[in-house]
């Protein structure tokens, strides 16, 4: 199946890209969302949960600043300049992922007191809840579009890239064949040797030579008595 750049990013350099671009931001954002629901329902704006909510909100916002600052020049700009977007599915996946980080940046700025400083506590809480909801919507859109096949809208792997992919697959097969366990090779050699010995033996001999010699010695012993 063809992959979007979003899915290709997560599948490359395993497991580090998956951890850096999916696991860490999602765990932080989900923790922020859960603690936010707790604070809204209980209206307990102090204590450990409130403190966790604040620090997680700051951490995930700053983390997404770093993610966006790295992905835009390293991926978005080169892909756009080369015209390598894999249909609208690819654009939606990558765009939703990056846009989903912006509401969390707003959360971090508000928690740091850099914006919305004069608003009352519930106005700030309302803005934070809206930002978290926007992230959840955009994040799930990015996941759904990212897992879709861009070939659904007609995209095909370029001929040169397809050749490289097949070459890499063949190389992987050769490497796998060359790293077979030694005992497997020895077993195959033993089986081949046994087969060769069976083929060389006369077809009329009913038992191996060692058994025939033992029978002759037993017969000689009985004759002596």
C-alpha positions in Angstrom: 0.0 0.0 0.0 1.2 3.5 -0.7 1.9 5.8 2.3 1.4 9.4 3.0 4.4 11.4 4.2 2.8 11.5 7.6 2.8 7.7 7.8 6.2 7.5 6.2 7.6 9.8 8.9 6.3 7.6 11.6 7.5 4.4 9.9 11.0 5.6 9.3 13.8 5.3 11.9 11.9 3.1 14.1 11.1 3.4 17.0 12.5 6.9 17.4 10.3 8.8 15.0 7.2 7.1 16.4 8.2 8.1 19.9 9.2 11.6 19.0 6.3 12.6 16.7 3.5 10.4 18.1 4.0 8.9 21.5 5.4 11.9 23.4 3.0 14.6 22.1 -0.1 12.3 22.3 0.6 11.2 25.9 1.2 14.8 26.9 -1.9 16.0 25.1 -4.2 13.2 26.4 -2.9 13.9 30.0 -3.8 17.5 29.5 -7.3 16.7 28.2 -8.0 14.2 31.1 -6.9 16.7 33.8 -8.8 19.5 32.1 -12.0 17.4 32.2 -11.4 16.7 35.9 -10.9 20.4 36.7 -14.0 21.4 34.8 -16.3 18.8 36.4 -14.9 19.2 40.0 -14.1 23.0 39.8 -11.1 22.3 42.0 -8.6 24.7 40.5 -5.9 23.9 43.1 -4.1 20.8 44.2 -2.0 18.2 42.4 -4.3 17.8 39.4 -4.3 21.5 38.7 -0.6 21.6 39.0 -0.2 18.6 36.6 -2.5 20.3 34.2 -0.5 23.5 34.2 2.9 21.9 33.7 1.7 19.4 31.1 0.0 22.3 29.2 3.3 24.2 29.1 5.4 21.1 28.2 3.2 20.0 25.3 2.9 23.5 23.9 6.7 24.0 24.0 7.2 20.5 22.6 5.0 21.3 19.6 6.9 24.5 18.9 10.0 22.3 18.5 8.2 19.8 16.3 6.8 22.5 14.0 10.1 24.3 13.9 11.8 21.1 12.8 9.2 19.7 10.4 8.4 22.8 8.4 11.9 23.4 7.0 13.0 19.8 7.0 9.8 18.3 5.4 7.1 20.7 4.4 9.2 23.2 2.5 11.2 20.7 0.5 8.1 18.6 -0.4 6.3 21.8 -1.5 9.2 23.0 -3.6 9.6 19.7 -5.4 5.9 19.2 -5.9 6.0 15.9 -4.1 2.7 16.0 -2.2 0.8 12.7 -2.6 -2.6 14.2 -3.4 -4.9 16.1 -1.1 -4.8 13.2 1.4 -1.2 13.8 2.0 -1.7 17.6 2.5 -4.6 17.1 4.9 -2.6 14.5 7.0 0.5 16.6 7.4 -1.3 19.9 7.6 -3.7 18.7 10.3 -0.9 17.4 12.3 1.0 20.7 12.3 -2.1 22.8 12.7 -3.2 20.6 15.6 -0.1 21.7 17.5 -1.0 25.4 17.4 -3.8 25.3 19.9 -1.5 23.6 22.3 1.0 26.4 21.8 -1.7 28.8 22.8 -2.3 26.8 26.0 1.3 27.0 26.9 1.5 30.7 26.3 -1.6 31.2 28.4 -0.2 29.0 31.2 3.0 31.0 31.1 1.0 34.3 31.4 2.2 35.6 28.1 -1.4 36.0 26.7 -4.9 36.5 28.1 -3.3 37.7 31.3 -6.2 40.0 32.3 -9.0 37.5 31.9 -10.7 35.8 34.8 -9.9 32.2 35.6 -13.0 30.7 33.9 -12.4 32.7 30.7 -8.9 31.3 30.6 -10.2 27.8 31.4 -12.8 28.1 28.6 -10.1 29.1 26.1 -7.9 26.1 27.2 -10.8 23.7 26.8 -11.5 25.0 23.3 -7.8 24.7 22.3 -7.7 21.1 23.6 -10.9 20.2 21.6 -9.3 21.7 18.5 -6.2 19.6 19.0 -8.2 16.4 19.4 -10.2 17.1 16.2 -7.2 18.0 14.1 -5.1 15.2 15.6 -7.7 12.6 14.6 -8.1 14.0 11.2 -4.3 13.8 10.7 -4.4 10.1 11.9 -7.2 9.1 9.6 -5.9 10.9 6.5 -2.3 9.7 7.4 -3.4 6.1 7.3 -5.3 6.4 4.1 -3.8 5.3 0.8 -3.0 8.3 -1.4 -3.6 6.0 -4.4 -7.3 6.5 -3.7 -7.0 9.8 -5.4 -4.8 8.5 -8.2 -1.3 8.9 -6.8 1.2 6.3 -8.0 4.8 5.7 -6.9 7.2 7.3 -9.4 9.0 4.7 -11.6 12.5 5.4 -10.1 11.2 5.3 -6.6 9.3 2.0 -7.2 12.5 0.5 -8.6 14.5 1.6 -5.5 11.8 0.1 -3.3 12.0 -3.3 -5.1 15.8 -3.2 -5.0 15.7 -2.6 -1.2 13.2 -5.4 -0.8 15.4 -7.8 -2.8 18.5 -6.8 -0.8 16.6 -7.4 2.4 15.6 -10.9 1.2 19.2 -11.7 0.3 20.4 -10.5 3.7 17.8 -12.6 5.5 18.8 -15.6 3.5 22.5 -15.0 4.4 21.8 -14.8 8.1 20.1 -18.2 8.5 21.1 -20.0 11.7 24.1 -22.3 11.4 22.3 -25.3 12.8 19.7 -25.0 10.0 22.4 -25.2 7.4 24.0 -28.2 9.2 20.6 -29.9 9.3 20.2 -29.4 5.6 23.7 -30.8 5.0 23.0 -33.8 7.2 19.8 -34.5 5.3 21.5 -34.2 2.0 24.3 -36.6 3.2 21.7 -39.1 4.4 19.9 -38.9 1.1 23.1 -39.5 -0.8 24.0 -42.5 1.3 20.5 -44.0 0.8 20.8 -43.6 -2.9 24.2 -45.2 -3.1 23.1 -48.4 -1.1 22.0 -51.4 -3.2 18.2 -51.6 -3.4 18.1 -55.2 -2.3 19.7 -54.8 1.1 17.0 -54.9 3.7 19.0 -53.5 6.6 22.1 -51.4 7.2 25.5 -53.0 7.0 26.1 -52.7 10.8 23.0 -54.8 11.5 24.1 -57.4 8.9 27.5 -57.8 10.5 25.9 -58.3 13.9 23.6 -61.0 12.5 26.6 -62.9 11.0 28.5 -62.8 14.3 25.5 -64.2 16.1 25.0 -67.0 13.6 28.7 -68.0 13.9 28.4 -68.2 17.6 25.4 -70.6 17.4 27.4 -72.8 14.9 30.3 -73.1 17.4 28.0 -74.5 20.1 
